[in-house]
Every structure is written in structure tokens, then in C-alpha cells.
Amino acid sequence: MGNFYTNVALRGCPAGGAERLLRELGREAFVAELGDWTVVYDRECEKQDTAILGALAGRLAAELRAIALAVLNHDDDILWLHLYKGAALVAEYANRDGPRTRVRALCQALGCPSAASEVWLLLRRPFVFQMERHQQLAAALGLPEASVGSGFDYISRGDLPKGVTREALKTVRSAGG
């Protein structure tokens, strides 16, 4: 059995902003602030529903005026990405039967335009396990290691994201929960 995980990596988000907004939205999540990045591991997104994940990433990006990269890995067979800059969907990708992204727009939005050739190759070459593709993309795009291979369900079972301590991981519950 392969990996199943979802998360949203935010860049340019005010400190504590993701936690506050998630609480207001009534979400249950874990949040890790890692320098310029904040990674959100949302419980509902673990349903592996791209509509739920995309909507959350778009809302976080728009309301926090940030860049949000939503990632879904389904059984290590499917890697799905949506990149939002503010309210705009800038790039999207799915390795199977999905859209192919505008690589230059993706790299430009993440501040690494010189990585376009490498990213183009990574998005097109075959991988047996999609987590490997995600790891290599994260390295090329400057994403935090904690955004690879981790989601709400793994964290709930005690598997912490790479480079994140239990103390640094915030738990968000809705105002009523």
C-alpha cells in the first residue's frame, strides 16, 4: 500500500494567520510554521477530495494574501497539485489524466524561475512512487520538507512531518470544538 496524504503549504502568510482562519472556518487541523512557510494538515482534506482541498487552499491564499500549494498523494499512484496566488489559480498538475501545468508560472510564483527546466522534467518523467516526485519537486521549488509525505491522518497516529517537533506543531480545533 502506498502513501495517502494531503496538505497545503502557505508562503507569505502572517504568523498565526492560518491558525486563526482555520479556527474561524471551523476546521480541525495541524499547523507547522517553518520560517517563510506554514504547512496546514487539514482533517477534512484527508478524504482525498480535490474539490475540498482546492477550495481550502484557495480560501487560505485569498484571505491571507499568500501563496498556497495544495498537494494530494493518492496511494503513491496519483500526485495532484494546485497553486494559488491570492485568489487566482496559477498552476495545476495531475500526473494521471489531469492538467499539465504552466511550469514557468509555477516556478515564477514560488520565486524560483531558474528551476523551470528541472521542474518541467520532474513533472513529465515516470516515477513508480509519486512521493518521490513530490520530494524532488519540493527540493527544486524550495518547499519545506514537512510538506512531503505527511497529512492529518499520519500526524494523528504520531508520525510527525520531517523537521517538525511535537512542540512546534499546533493543533487547531473549531471555536465550538
C-alpha positions as CSV (number, residue, x, y, z in Angstrom):
1,M,0.0,0.0,0.0
2,G,1.3,3.4,-0.9
3,N,1.1,6.8,0.7
4,F,-2.1,8.8,1.2
5,Y,-1.8,12.4,2.3
6,T,-2.9,15.9,1.7
7,N,-1.6,19.3,2.9
8,V,-1.4,22.9,2.0
9,A,2.0,24.8,2.0
10,L,1.5,28.5,2.5
11,R,4.1,31.2,1.8
12,G,3.8,34.8,2.8
13,C,1.2,34.1,5.5
14,P,1.2,36.2,8.6
15,A,2.3,34.4,11.8
16,G,-0.7,32.7,13.3
17,G,-2.9,33.7,10.4
18,A,-3.6,30.2,9.2
19,E,-4.5,29.0,12.7
20,R,-6.9,31.9,13.2
21,L,-8.6,31.5,9.8
22,L,-8.8,27.7,10.2
23,R,-10.5,28.1,13.6
24,E,-12.9,30.7,12.1
25,L,-13.8,28.2,9.3
26,G,-14.5,25.5,11.9
27,R,-11.7,23.3,10.6
28,E,-9.7,20.7,12.5
29,A,-6.0,20.7,11.5
30,F,-2.4,20.6,12.5
31,V,-0.3,23.7,11.5
32,A,3.5,23.9,11.4
33,E,5.2,27.3,10.9
34,L,8.6,26.8,9.3
35,G,10.3,30.1,8.6
36,D,8.6,31.6,5.5
37,W,6.4,28.6,5.2
38,T,3.3,27.4,7.0
39,V,2.1,23.9,6.3
40,V,-1.6,23.0,7.0
41,Y,-2.6,19.4,7.5
42,D,-6.5,19.5,7.5
43,R,-8.6,16.6,8.6
44,E,-11.4,17.0,6.1
45,C,-8.9,17.2,3.2
46,E,-7.8,13.7,4.1
47,K,-11.0,12.4,2.4
48,Q,-8.8,12.7,-0.8
49,D,-11.4,15.0,-2.4
50,T,-9.7,17.5,-4.7
51,A,-12.7,19.9,-4.5
52,I,-12.4,20.2,-0.7
53,L,-8.6,20.5,-0.8
54,G,-8.6,23.1,-3.7
55,A,-11.4,25.1,-2.0
56,L,-9.5,25.3,1.3
57,A,-6.2,26.2,-0.4
58,G,-7.9,28.9,-2.5
59,R,-9.6,30.4,0.5
60,L,-6.4,30.4,2.6
61,A,-4.4,32.0,-0.2
62,A,-7.1,34.7,-0.9
63,E,-7.9,35.6,2.7
64,L,-4.3,35.5,3.9
65,R,-3.0,37.1,0.7
66,A,-0.5,34.3,0.4
67,I,0.7,31.7,-2.0
68,A,-0.8,28.2,-1.3
69,L,0.3,24.9,-2.8
70,A,-2.3,22.2,-2.3
71,V,-0.9,18.6,-2.6
72,L,-2.7,15.3,-2.7
73,N,-0.9,12.0,-3.0
74,H,-3.3,9.0,-3.5
75,D,-1.8,5.6,-2.9
76,D,1.5,6.8,-4.4
77,D,-0.2,6.5,-7.8
78,I,-1.6,10.0,-8.2
79,L,0.0,13.3,-7.4
80,W,-2.3,16.3,-7.7
81,L,-1.2,19.9,-7.2
82,H,-3.0,23.3,-7.3
83,L,-1.1,26.5,-6.7
84,Y,-3.0,29.7,-5.7
85,K,-1.6,33.2,-5.5
86,G,-4.1,35.3,-3.7
87,A,-7.5,34.3,-5.2
88,A,-6.0,33.2,-8.5
89,L,-5.3,29.6,-9.5
90,V,-1.9,30.0,-11.0
91,A,-0.9,26.4,-11.8
92,E,-2.3,22.9,-11.6
93,Y,-1.0,19.4,-12.2
94,A,-2.0,15.8,-12.0
95,N,0.2,13.0,-13.2
96,R,-2.7,10.9,-14.5
97,D,-5.5,12.1,-16.7
98,G,-5.1,15.6,-15.4
99,P,-4.0,19.0,-16.4
100,R,-0.4,19.7,-17.2
101,T,0.8,22.9,-15.5
102,R,2.3,26.0,-16.8
103,V,5.7,25.3,-15.4
104,R,7.1,28.9,-15.8
105,A,4.1,30.3,-13.9
106,L,4.5,27.7,-11.1
107,C,8.2,28.5,-10.7
108,Q,7.8,32.2,-11.0
109,A,5.1,32.3,-8.3
110,L,7.3,30.3,-6.0
111,G,10.3,32.6,-6.6
112,C,12.5,30.1,-8.5
113,P,12.2,30.8,-12.2
114,S,15.6,29.3,-12.9
115,A,14.2,25.8,-11.8
116,A,11.7,25.7,-14.7
117,S,13.7,23.2,-16.8
118,E,14.2,20.9,-13.9
119,V,10.6,21.1,-12.8
120,W,9.4,20.5,-16.4
121,L,11.4,17.3,-16.4
122,L,10.2,16.2,-13.0
123,L,6.6,16.7,-13.9
124,R,6.9,14.5,-17.1
125,R,9.3,11.7,-16.2
126,P,7.8,8.5,-14.9
127,F,8.0,7.7,-11.2
128,V,7.0,4.4,-9.6
129,F,6.1,6.3,-6.3
130,Q,4.6,9.8,-6.5
131,M,6.0,10.7,-3.1
132,E,9.4,10.5,-4.8
133,R,8.2,13.0,-7.5
134,H,6.9,15.2,-4.7
135,Q,10.2,15.1,-2.8
136,Q,12.2,16.1,-5.9
137,L,9.7,18.8,-6.7
138,A,9.9,20.2,-3.2
139,A,13.7,20.3,-3.4
140,A,13.6,22.1,-6.8
141,L,10.9,24.6,-5.8
142,G,12.2,25.3,-2.3
143,L,9.3,23.8,-0.5
144,P,9.6,22.7,3.1
145,E,10.4,19.0,3.7
146,A,7.5,18.9,6.1
147,S,5.1,19.3,3.1
148,V,6.2,15.9,1.7
149,G,4.8,12.6,2.9
150,S,2.6,14.0,5.7
151,G,-1.0,14.7,6.3
152,F,-3.5,14.9,9.1
153,D,-4.0,11.1,9.5
154,Y,-0.3,10.4,9.7
155,I,0.2,13.1,12.3
156,S,-2.8,11.9,14.3
157,R,-1.1,8.5,14.5
158,G,2.1,10.1,15.8
159,D,4.1,10.3,12.6
160,L,5.5,13.8,12.6
161,P,6.4,15.7,9.4
162,K,10.1,15.7,8.6
163,G,11.8,18.5,10.5
164,V,8.8,19.3,12.8
165,T,8.9,18.7,16.5
166,R,5.7,17.9,18.6
167,E,6.2,21.3,20.3
168,A,6.3,23.2,17.0
169,L,3.1,21.6,15.7
170,K,0.0,23.5,16.6
171,T,-3.4,21.8,16.9
172,V,-6.4,23.7,15.6
173,R,-10.0,22.9,16.5
174,S,-13.1,25.0,15.7
175,A,-14.2,27.6,18.1
176,G,-17.0,25.2,19.2
177,G,-14.8,22.1,19.3
